[in-house]
């Protein structure tokens, strides 16, 4: 095999590889001799078909197969001899004028991974902002749980329903005097003031008594899920079959035992543990961001444009997906285009940090054990139905790229933990509000009309898992390069039960503040029911398709 380098610019390489026709011919003959004993042909005993007859009948197919293997072997030999580490899958072109019996000439073009300079990890200094779990928050959560466990008693005869009461009713809805599909039901319960039903429906039930019949006039919202009803006037004839009043729920040992616990102290300890876990997550988010900032500012080296482009495309696809759920998708896309340059800078930073973390991990023996990998596979398999889990596990075992993608977040976290152990860390107690403000301050510093480089003393604070050759996973939420007023989203669904309000910090960290730890992907809005009922069982989450693989692996 002869190799001629035709390009060597930066990280780009190109070669012309020539494989002698005689080498290909010898491979073809060897392949024919290898498979001839397996060929069966009328008039010949098994295994006695002459090689020349096998070649006559199957020669073209064998030659094509051998050619493909020869080219693959040639590329591997090229990478080995030239000590090349491709950043992405090499581009390979076979000479258009190739004919059987001639030398094989292929052109190979690729980008190589850069030589990462020795990481500077001995002088890292970090501040750990810690927050103690506040007792008032724990008490608030206990009261919230108690509120979710409401129990009701039958109201006194003639009691008019008020906000907080439970009304049980039969209903029949019509539009222009005609009943519509899904508009009739019996025995539906609704807590007045819960905001679970069509606007105006619950309000018109206030004051009803057991046994009363009443017509409710409502208007289906313009964004209603059932398009044939959107914006339509409707009348619901309801018959109240019962009115119940809430019973006070005391947060005591008996209440805790009704939840399957030993007593109130155990409930408090569990809630305290949950709060501490959330606060520790915020602390880690802040520390990890500051760590990555220091690494980005102290290391500058070229990165393969193909890897940056692949990372950018993932960010852009996520933004495109989010734009489709805005009230004005075109306006959202226009805002995206204005920030394209900043998103490219974010992609480049992620690739560079990914290469750097990979280098740090390799130099310091950071590994994912077989047990840890098995645990990752089993956890990922839980998102599939029992019948599909075994197929998923086999898929991971057979596809190294998917296995690398699954392994990458844990590997990254282990490298970060290694760096935390090496860093000089000072602790400072702060309030939850101060910690959230510190994270938001980082977020607010993103993209102020200046594309930051690794040597300018500033940088983008994006939501990151960073990416390198050993890090091939997708982003669920990608940070915007700057906080801007987004186009207003469609109104909340009037026929769906609203989830309990989350602490402000949880909302900010998951989306606006761009929490570093992986967060669940945003779910598409669920389809609204045609009837006023809003307490149907939630649809099971759709199976997640394996995330797209990168050729970098």
TORKENU-295267 format. One record per residue (C-alpha): x, y, z. Coordinates in steps of 0.25 Angstrom, whole numbers, plus 5000, padded with zeros to 4 digits. Example, Ala and Ser with C-alpha at 12.3 -4.5 7.8 and 13.67 -1.06 7.14 Angstrom:
BEGIN
504949825031;505549965029;
% end
This chain:
BEGIN
500050005000;500550144996;500150265003;500350414999;499950525008;499250635000;498750725011;499250765024;498650895029;498350915044;497450795048;497150755034;497850645027;497650575013;498350455007;498350374994;498450234997;498850134986;498649984987;499349894977;498349814968;499249694971;498849704986;497349714983;497449594973;498149504984;497049544994;496049504984;496649364981;496849344996;495349374998;494949284987;495749164993;495149195006;493649195002;493749084991;493648965001;492249035005;491749044991;490748934987;490448914972;489748804964;490648704959;491748724969;491948664983;491848754995;493148834996;493648784982;493248904974;494448954966;494949084970;494949144956;493449104954;493149174968;493949294962;493149294949;491849294956;492049374968;493349454964;492649594963;492049584977;493249534983;494149644977;493249754982;493249694996;494749684996;494849824990;494049875002;494849805012;496149845005;495749995006;495449985021;496749915024;497450015016;496850135024;497150065037;498550045033;498650185029;498150235042;499150145049;500350175041;500150325041;499750325056;498450395053;497250415063;496050455054;495050545061;493950505052;493750385042;494750405030;494250435017;494650335007;494550334991;494850224982;495450264969;494350274959;495150214948;495450084956;495249954949;495449814954;496949774951;497449914953;498149974965;497150034975;497250184978;496550244989;496450384995;496350405010;496050535016;495850555031;496050645043;496850605054;496750625069;497750735074;498850705083;498250755096;499350835105;499550775119;498350815127;498650925138;497850865149;498750885161;498351035163;496851015163;496151095174;494651085176;493651145186;492551045191;491251125194;490551045204;489051055209;488450995222;487150935220;486151035226;485150975236;484051065230;484151005216;484050865222;482850905230;482250965217;482450835209;481850755220;480650845219;480650835204;480550685206;479450695215;478750785205;478850675195;478250575204;476950645206;475850575212;474350615211;473150595219;471650605214;471150755215;469950785224;468650785217;468450915209;469950955210;470351045198;471651005191;472751105193;474251105189;474950985194;473750895195;473650765186;472450765177;471950635171;471150645158;470550585145;470750675133;470350685118;470950785109;470350845096;470850935085;469651005078;468750905084;469550785079;470250695088;471650665085;472650555087;473250545101;472250645106;471450555115;471850495129;471350445142;471950455156;473050555153;473650615165;474250755165;474850845176;474350985174;475451075172;476450975167;476451035153;476450895147;475250925138;474851015126;474951165131;473651205137;473151065140;473551045154;473151195157;471651165153;471651045162;471851135174;470551135183;469951005177;469350905187;469150755187;468050715177;468050845170;468050855155;468750975147;469151015133;470551065132;470951155120;472351155116;473251185104;474351085100;475751155099;476251185086;477451095088;476550975093;477150835089;475850795081;475950885070;474450865066;474050925080;475151035081;474451175083;473051115083;471951155093;471451035100;470451005111;470650895121;469350845128;469850795142;469150725153;469850725167;469850595173;470650625185;471350745192;472450715202;473350795211;474850785214;475250715227;476350785234;477650695232;478550705245;480050685242;480350585253;480750445255;479450385251;479550465238;480950415235;480550275238;479450285228;480550305218;481250175222;482250235231;482550215246;482250355250;482450505248;483950495251;484150405240;483350495230;484150615234;485450545232;485050495219;484650635214;485850695220;486750595212;485950635199;486150785202;487650765205;487850675192;487250795184;488150895191;489350815189;488950805174;488950955174;490250965181;490850865171;490250935159;490951065163;492350995166;492350915153;492051045145;493151115152;494150995150;493750995135;493951145134;495351135140;495751015131;495251095118;495951225122;497251155125;497351055112;497351095098;497551005086;496950985073;495650895072;495150815059;494150895052;493350775049;493150745063;492750885066;491750875055;491150745060;491050805074;490450935068;489450855060;488950785073;488750915080;488050975068;487150855066;486750865081;486451015079;485650985066;484850885074;484550985085;484151095075;483051005070;482351015083;482351165084;481151245081;481951305069;482951205064;483451305053;483751415063;484451305072;485351265060;485651405057;486151425071;486951295069;487651345056;488051475063;488851395073;489451285063;490851335066;490751325081;490151185079;491351145070;492351205081;491551115092;491750995083;493251025081;493351035096;492650905099;493550835089;494850895095;494450865109;494050725105;495350695099;496050755112;495150665121;495450545113;496950575114;496950595129;496150465131;497050385123;498350445129;497750415143;497150275141;495750315142;494850205138;493450145138;493450005144;492649895138;491749895150;491450045148;491250025133;490249915135;489450005145;489450105135;488850015124;487849955134;487350095138;487250145123;486450015120;485450045130;484850155120;484450035111;483349935113;483649805119;483649745105;484649845099;485649845110;486349725106;486449775092;486949915097;488049845105;488549765093;488549885085;489449955095;490349835096;490549825080;490649975078;491950035084;491550175080;490250165088;490950105099;491950225099;490750325099;490050255111;491450255118;491850395115;491050475126;491550385137;492950395132;492850545132;492350555146;493450455151;494450545144;493850675151;493850605164;495350565162;495550715160;494750755172;495650665180;496850735174;496350875176;496550975188;495150995192;494651095202;493251085208;492251205210;490951185216;489851265209;488351265208;487651195197;487251325190;488751365190;489151235184;488051245173;488451395170;489851345168;489451245158;488551345151;489651445151;490451345143;489251325134;489051475132;490551495128;490351415115;490451485102;490451635104;490651665089;492051605090;492551465086;493451425097;494751345094;495551255103;496551365106;495751485108;495451465122;493951445120;493151325115;491751275112;491051205123;490251105116;489550985121;490650885119;490950745118;492250775110;492550695098;493850625094;494250495087;493750415099;492550495102;491450475092;490150515099;488950605096;488450725103;487050735108;487150885111;488150975104;488451115109;488151235101;489251335099;488551445106;487251455114;486251525104;484751535105;484151405098;482951405090;481751375099;481351235100;479951185098;479051195110;479051075120;478050965116;476751005123;476250855123;477450795130;477850785145;478950885148;480150825155;480550875169;481450995169;482850965170;483851045178;484351165170;485751115170;485350985164;484751055152;485951145150;486951045152;486350945142;486051035131;486451185132;487751165140;488151045131;488450945142;489750865138;489150735143;488350665132;486850695133;485650635127;485350675113;484150765111;482850695108;481950735097;480650795103;479650685105;478350685097;477150745104;475850665107;474650715100;473850705113;473950795125;474550675133;476050695135;476450575144;476650465134;477950385137;479150445131;479650385118;480850295120;482150365115;482550325101;483750235099;484950305097;485750275084;487250255086;487850385084;488650415071;490050365071;491250455067;492250405057;493350455067;493150325075;
% end
